[in-house]
Amino acid sequence: MHGTSLLPELEHSALIPARDAIVAIAFIGDLSMGRATDQSPRTAWLAMALARTAGCSEDEIAAVEIAALLRWSGCTANAAGFERILGDDVAGREAMMALTLPPMSADAQSQMPEMAQIHCEVAGDIARMLDLGATIETALRHTFERYDGNGLPGGLRGDAVPLATYLVQLASDLEILSRAHGLPQALQLIAHRAGQVYPAQLAALLAQHAADWLAQLDAFSTQDSLLPPALNTVAQPVPLELVADIADLKLPWLAGYSRQVATLAQAVAQQLALEPAVARRLYRAGLIHNIGRAALPNALWNAAGPLAHAAWERVRLVPYWTRRAAQHTSALAAEAELASYAYERLDGSGYFRCVSGEAIPTERRILAAAVAWCALVSRRPWRAAHTPAEAAALLQAEAQAGRLDAHIVDTLIAHVTGQPSPQTRKASALLSERETDVLRRISLGESNKEVARALVISPSTVRTHMESIFRKLECSTRAAATLKAFTLGVL
């Protein structure tokens, strides 16, 4: 693969093979879209088969495979927008892709160009960060274009739309629609969309082989069998922080949260003089512990007050989905197992396993305490961030009740109370100090008015700073600016 990577040289980042990063990002995308967790690998396999049958070169086939895996890589970035439009961003987008969503209002339709722009810009930036080459990046930047010119974000038409975009669209439609409606009706829907969404000739080629290809897919015994061989050609190691940042984009107020958990868990392990390998494993587990949150709608996470029983049962599955997300990434197997214990408690009141006592060894106890602390000192839509003193008192109460390890809690509190706030970090050379302040607040979901009020400047000044930030970071959406800022070390 060729291209200009946006990833900086990070000496202390947690590097993993690009193959594993792509698989993890694909899993996050499938969770966020309410899809089956093998949807992206199956789509990649179908896109490969269609590309080969259409006479594409081996390089084109490889590009189509990876573009299919990353098709939903921008969907965490616009989840907040889809919550506003559809209410349930997960189920709503699942219905949209299955063509079962009721007609949207004119107001909702008017917001779709923005949703497409956010998704495609972030997906394209991810491809560039991963140094995947122009073909994949271009396809992802035009994910929702249509043959008839009525697509998004650019309204491209006919041959101006990348061939890879058409191939992935067709493979995705076959996979999703056949599961939702059965193969005969799926083929009818695809035929109806032929000449509008994608070229009729390609749609006819797909229909000719669809039954055989789906039968071959169903014969595979594991998801690993579906993963395209092109992944093995992507050799560049990738910072695991990128996967964490993509997962955290799901909720604006989570920006940087997984990095905070990872850094704190590693620091506590070092304070306890644990082996360096344990500290590194805790850092990596902290980065991925939040992946499973993508499976649940934003409205649930934004709700104030106690959750209803049914909603709480869904929350209890978050660490399960985190564990599943990394089961197919060999580089993260141990970390995924550790990360899935982030919400267990010593008295058995945690989730999803409800284990207790000796079943939760030291490193799992450290991660649980780090997650609890970072949640307490972070702002949530229904409450302000707790002060360090308040958070310390709450964490100590949990330890006294037998839910968290008292020695680990004391070590954590002693460490954090002697450290400067992460928000005192110096501005980077890329952005001015004021621009960094503005972007930090924007990244957490604050509106221009909220930022203006907090920084005692006018909303028009905030807009001016945002225009400068977009120009310097070479992006046009807040989600893309947030992702780039964390990746480049600005935040």
C-alpha positions in Angstrom: 0.0 0.0 0.0 1.1 3.5 -0.7 0.1 6.9 0.6 0.9 9.7 3.1 0.2 8.4 6.6 -1.1 10.9 9.1 0.2 8.8 12.0 3.1 10.5 13.8 6.2 8.6 15.0 5.0 7.6 18.5 7.8 6.1 20.6 5.5 5.2 23.5 2.3 4.1 21.7 1.0 0.6 21.7 1.7 -0.7 18.2 -0.2 -3.5 16.7 -0.2 -5.0 13.2 -2.4 -3.0 10.8 -4.3 -6.2 10.0 -5.5 -6.4 13.6 -6.3 -2.7 13.7 -8.5 -3.0 10.6 -10.3 -6.1 12.0 -11.0 -4.3 15.2 -12.2 -1.2 13.5 -14.5 -3.3 11.3 -16.0 -4.9 14.4 -16.6 -1.5 16.0 -18.4 -0.4 12.8 -20.6 -3.5 12.7 -21.6 -3.0 16.3 -22.4 0.7 15.7 -24.5 -0.1 12.7 -26.5 -2.8 14.5 -25.1 -5.4 12.2 -24.1 -9.0 12.8 -20.4 -9.1 13.9 -19.4 -11.0 10.8 -21.1 -8.6 8.4 -18.0 -6.7 7.3 -15.9 -9.8 6.7 -18.7 -11.3 4.7 -19.1 -8.2 2.7 -15.4 -8.1 2.1 -15.5 -11.7 0.8 -18.4 -10.9 -1.5 -16.8 -7.7 -2.8 -13.7 -9.7 -3.6 -15.7 -12.4 -5.5 -17.6 -9.7 -7.4 -14.4 -7.8 -8.2 -12.6 -10.9 -9.5 -15.6 -11.9 -11.6 -15.8 -8.4 -13.0 -12.2 -8.8 -14.2 -10.5 -6.5 -11.7 -6.7 -6.7 -11.2 -5.3 -8.3 -8.0 -4.4 -4.9 -6.7 -8.0 -3.7 -7.3 -9.4 -6.8 -5.6 -7.2 -6.2 -2.6 -8.3 -2.6 -2.3 -12.0 -3.5 -2.6 -11.6 -6.1 0.2 -10.1 -3.6 2.6 -12.5 -0.8 1.6 -15.4 -3.2 2.4 -14.0 -4.0 5.9 -13.6 -0.3 6.6 -16.9 0.8 5.1 -18.5 1.6 8.5 -15.3 3.0 10.0 -16.8 6.5 10.1 -20.0 5.5 11.8 -19.0 6.2 15.4 -18.2 9.8 14.3 -21.8 10.6 13.3 -23.6 8.5 15.9 -24.6 11.6 17.9 -26.1 13.1 14.8 -28.1 10.0 14.1 -29.3 9.9 17.7 -30.7 13.4 17.0 -32.3 12.3 13.8 -33.5 8.8 14.4 -33.6 8.5 18.2 -31.9 5.1 18.3 -28.6 5.5 16.3 -27.9 1.8 16.2 -31.4 0.3 15.4 -32.2 3.3 13.1 -29.2 2.8 10.9 -29.7 -1.0 10.9 -33.2 -0.3 9.5 -31.9 2.2 7.1 -29.4 -0.3 5.6 -32.0 -3.0 5.5 -34.4 -0.6 3.7 -37.0 -1.0 6.4 -36.8 2.5 7.9 -40.0 4.4 7.6 -39.8 7.6 5.4 -37.9 10.3 7.2 -39.2 13.8 7.7 -38.0 16.7 5.5 -36.0 18.0 8.5 -34.3 14.6 8.9 -33.6 14.4 5.2 -32.0 17.8 5.3 -29.5 16.6 7.8 -28.3 13.6 5.9 -25.6 15.4 3.8 -23.9 16.4 7.1 -24.1 12.8 8.3 -22.5 11.5 5.1 -19.8 14.2 5.1 -18.8 13.3 8.7 -18.8 9.6 8.0 -16.8 9.8 4.8 -14.3 12.3 6.0 -13.4 10.3 9.0 -13.3 7.0 7.1 -11.1 8.6 4.5 -8.8 10.0 7.1 -8.6 6.6 8.8 -7.5 5.1 5.5 -4.8 7.8 5.1 -3.6 7.3 8.7 -3.3 3.6 8.0 -1.4 4.4 4.8 -3.7 2.2 2.7 -3.3 4.1 -0.6 -5.4 6.3 -2.8 -7.8 3.7 -4.2 -9.1 2.7 -0.7 -9.1 6.2 0.6 -11.0 7.6 -2.3 -13.6 4.8 -2.1 -14.2 5.5 1.6 -14.5 9.2 1.0 -17.3 8.5 -1.5 -19.1 5.6 0.3 -22.6 6.8 -0.3 -22.3 8.1 -3.9 -24.8 6.8 -6.4 -24.7 6.0 -10.1 -27.5 8.5 -10.8 -25.8 11.3 -9.1 -28.2 11.5 -6.2 -25.7 10.2 -3.6 -23.5 11.8 -0.9 -21.3 13.5 0.0 -20.3 14.8 -3.4 -23.1 14.0 -5.8 -20.8 12.2 -8.2 -22.4 10.4 -11.1 -21.7 7.4 -13.3 -18.0 6.6 -13.9 -17.0 9.5 -11.7 -17.9 7.3 -8.7 -14.9 5.0 -7.8 -15.5 1.4 -9.1 -14.5 0.1 -5.6 -17.5 2.1 -4.2 -19.9 0.3 -6.5 -18.4 -3.1 -5.8 -18.6 -2.6 -2.0 -22.2 -1.2 -2.2 -23.4 -4.2 -4.1 -21.7 -6.7 -1.8 -23.0 -4.8 1.3 -26.6 -4.8 -0.2 -26.5 -8.5 -0.9 -25.2 -9.3 2.6 -27.6 -7.1 4.5 -30.7 -7.5 2.3 -30.5 -11.2 2.0 -30.3 -11.5 5.8 -33.1 -9.1 6.3 -35.5 -10.3 3.6 -34.2 -13.6 2.1 -32.3 -13.9 -1.1 -35.2 -13.7 -3.6 -36.5 -10.4 -2.3 -32.9 -9.1 -1.8 -32.3 -9.7 -5.5 -35.5 -7.9 -6.4 -34.5 -4.9 -4.3 -31.0 -4.9 -5.9 -32.5 -5.1 -9.3 -34.7 -2.1 -8.5 -31.7 -0.1 -7.3 -29.7 -1.1 -10.4 -29.1 1.9 -12.7 -29.7 4.2 -9.8 -27.4 3.3 -6.9 -24.9 1.2 -9.0 -24.4 0.2 -12.6 -27.0 -2.3 -13.9 -24.3 -4.5 -15.5 -22.6 -5.0 -12.2 -25.9 -5.7 -10.4 -26.7 -8.3 -13.0 -23.3 -9.9 -12.5 -23.9 -10.1 -8.8 -27.3 -11.6 -9.2 -26.0 -14.3 -11.5 -23.6 -15.6 -8.8 -25.3 -14.5 -5.5 -26.8 -17.8 -4.5 -23.5 -19.7 -5.0 -21.5 -17.0 -3.2 -23.8 -16.9 -0.2 -23.7 -20.7 0.0 -19.9 -20.7 0.1 -20.0 -18.0 2.8 -22.3 -20.0 4.9 -20.0 -23.0 4.7 -17.2 -21.2 6.5 -16.8 -22.4 10.0 -15.3 -19.3 11.6 -15.1 -15.6 10.9 -11.4 -15.9 10.6 -11.9 -17.9 7.4 -13.6 -14.9 5.9 -10.8 -12.4 6.4 -9.3 -11.4 3.1 -5.7 -12.3 2.3 -5.1 -8.7 1.3 -5.0 -7.8 5.0 -1.7 -9.7 5.3 -0.1 -7.2 2.8 -0.7 -4.2 5.1 2.5 -4.3 7.0 2.8 -0.9 8.7 2.3 -1.2 12.5 -0.5 1.0 13.8 -0.9 2.7 17.2 -3.6 1.0 19.2 -4.6 4.5 20.3 -6.2 5.0 16.9 -8.6 2.2 17.5 -9.4 3.6 21.0 -10.1 7.1 19.5 -12.4 5.7 16.9 -14.4 3.8 19.5 -14.6 6.9 21.7 -16.0 9.1 18.9 -19.3 7.3 19.4 -20.1 9.8 22.2 -18.7 13.3 22.1 -18.1 13.4 25.9 -15.9 10.3 25.6 -13.2 11.9 23.6 -9.8 10.8 25.0 -11.4 8.7 27.7 -9.9 5.3 26.8 -6.4 6.9 26.7 -7.0 8.3 30.2 -7.9 4.9 31.5 -5.0 3.2 29.8 -2.5 5.8 31.1 -3.8 5.6 34.7 -3.9 1.8 34.8 -0.3 1.6 33.5 0.8 4.2 36.1 -0.8 2.3 39.0 0.8 -0.9 37.9 4.2 0.9 37.9 3.5 2.4 41.3 2.9 -1.2 42.6 6.2 -2.3 41.1 4.5 -4.9 38.8 6.4 -6.4 35.9 6.8 -4.1 32.9 4.9 -6.6 30.8 1.9 -6.3 33.1 1.9 -2.5 33.0 2.1 -2.7 29.1 -0.8 -5.2 29.0 -2.9 -2.9 31.3 -2.2 0.1 29.0 -3.3 -1.8 26.0 -6.4 -3.3 27.8 -7.4 0.2 28.9 -7.3 1.4 25.3 -9.7 -1.2 24.1 -12.0 -1.6 27.2 -14.6 0.8 25.7 -15.1 -0.9 22.3 -18.2 -2.8 23.4 -20.0 0.5 24.1 -20.6 0.9 20.4 -23.3 -1.9 20.4 -25.7 0.3 22.5 -27.5 3.4 21.3 -26.3 6.8 22.4 -29.7 7.7 24.0 -29.1 5.0 26.5 -25.7 6.4 27.5 -27.0 10.0 27.6 -30.0 9.1 29.8 -30.0 10.6 33.3 -31.2 8.6 36.3 -31.4 4.8 36.9 -31.7 2.6 33.9 -34.7 0.4 33.3 -34.0 -3.3 33.8 -34.0 -4.1 30.1 -31.5 -1.2 29.4 -29.3 -2.3 32.3 -29.2 -5.9 30.9 -27.9 -4.4 27.6 -25.2 -2.4 29.5 -24.0 -5.6 31.2 -23.1 -7.0 27.8 -20.6 -4.2 27.0 -17.5 -6.0 28.3 -18.7 -9.1 26.5 -18.7 -7.3 23.2 -15.3 -5.8 24.0 -14.0 -9.3 24.5 -15.6 -10.5 21.2 -14.2 -7.5 19.3 -10.6 -8.7 19.8 -11.1 -12.4 19.6 -10.2 -12.3 16.0 -7.1 -10.1 16.5 -4.3 -12.3 17.6 -2.2 -9.3 18.8 -4.9 -8.4 21.3 -6.1 -11.7 22.7 -4.7 -11.3 26.2 -5.6 -7.6 26.4 -9.2 -8.3 25.3 -9.6 -10.9 28.1 -8.3 -8.4 30.6 -10.4 -5.6 29.3 -13.5 -7.6 29.6 -13.1 -7.6 33.4 -13.2 -3.8 33.6 -16.6 -3.7 35.4 -16.3 -6.8 37.6 -16.3 -6.2 41.4 -14.8 -8.1 44.3 -18.1 -8.9 45.9 -19.6 -10.3 42.7 -21.8 -7.4 41.9 -20.1 -6.5 38.7 -20.6 -7.7 35.1 -20.8 -9.5 32.7 -19.4 -12.6 34.5 -20.4 -11.6 38.1 -17.2 -13.3 39.4 -15.7 -12.3 42.8 -12.6 -12.5 45.0 -9.8 -14.6 43.7 -11.3 -14.7 40.2 -10.2 -11.1 39.9 -6.4 -11.0 40.3 -4.4 -7.8 40.7 -4.2 -6.6 37.1 -8.0 -6.9 36.7 -8.5 -5.0 40.0 -6.2 -2.2 38.7 -8.2 -1.8 35.5 -11.5 -1.8 37.4 -10.3 0.9 39.7 -8.8 3.0 36.8 -12.1 2.8 34.9 -14.1 3.8 37.9 -11.8 6.8 38.7 -11.8 8.1 35.1 -15.6 7.9 34.9 -16.0 9.8 38.1 -13.7 12.7 37.1 -15.2 13.0 33.6 -18.2 15.1 32.8 -21.4 13.3 31.7 -24.5 14.7 30.1 -26.4 14.3 33.4 -23.7 15.6 35.8 -20.6 17.6 36.1 -17.2 16.0 36.6 -16.5 15.1 40.2 -13.5 16.9 41.7 -10.5 14.7 42.6 -11.5 15.0 46.3 -15.0 13.9 45.6 -13.9 11.1 43.3 -11.4 9.9 46.0 -14.1 9.7 48.6 -16.5 7.8 46.3 -13.7 5.3 45.3 -12.7 4.8 48.9 -16.4 4.1 49.7 -16.5 1.4 47.0 -13.3 -0.1 48.6 -14.8 -0.1 52.1 -17.9 -1.8 50.7 -15.8 -4.6 49.4 -16.3 -3.8 45.7 -12.8 -2.5 44.8 -9.4 -3.4 46.2 -8.5 -1.0 49.0 -4.7 -1.1 48.5 -5.1 -0.4 44.8 -7.5 2.4 45.4 -5.1 4.0 47.9 -2.2 3.7 45.4 -4.3 5.1 42.6 -5.5 8.1 44.7 -1.9 8.8 45.9 -0.7 8.8 42.3 -3.4 11.0 40.8 -3.5 13.6 43.5 0.2 14.2 42.8 -0.2 14.6 39.1 -1.2 17.7 37.1 -4.6 17.7 35.3 -4.4 16.3 31.8 -6.0 19.5 30.6 -3.0 21.5 31.6 -1.1 20.0 28.7 0.8 22.6 26.7 -0.5 23.6 23.3 1.1 21.9 20.4 3.1 23.7 17.8 0.4 23.0 15.2 -2.4 24.9 17.0 -2.2 28.0 19.2 -3.0 27.7 22.9 -6.4 29.2 22.5 -7.2 27.0 19.5 -6.2 24.0 21.6 -8.6 25.2 24.4 -11.4 25.6 21.9 -10.8 22.2 20.2 -10.6 20.4 23.6 -14.1 21.6 24.5 -15.5 21.1 21.0 -14.1 17.5 21.1 -16.2 16.9 24.2 -19.4 17.8 22.4 -19.8 21.4 23.6 -21.6 23.9 21.3 -20.1 27.1 20.1 -22.1 29.0 22.7 -21.0 26.7 25.5 -17.4 27.1 24.5 -17.7 30.8 24.3 -19.3 31.0 27.7 -16.6 28.8 29.3 -13.7 30.6 27.7 -15.3 34.1 28.0 -15.1 34.9 24.3 -17.8 35.5 21.7 -19.4 32.7 19.6 -18.1 34.5 16.5 -14.6 34.2 17.9 -15.2 30.5 18.5 -16.2 30.1 14.9 -13.1 31.9 13.8 -10.9 29.6 15.8 -12.8 26.6 14.4 -12.2 27.8 10.9 -8.5 28.1 11.7 -8.4 24.6 13.3 -10.1 23.0 10.3 -7.6 24.7 8.0 -4.6 23.6 10.0 -5.8 20.0 10.5 -7.1 19.8 6.9 -10.6 18.7 7.7 -14.1 20.1 7.7 -16.0 18.4 10.5 -15.6 18.4 14.3 -15.4 14.6 14.4 -12.5 14.5 12.0 -10.8 17.3 13.8 -11.1 15.4 17.1 -9.7 12.2 15.7 -6.8 14.0 14.0 -6.0 16.0 17.1 -5.6 12.9 19.3 -3.7 11.1 16.6 -1.3 14.0 16.1 -0.9 14.6 19.8 -2.6 17.9 19.8 -5.0 16.8 22.6 
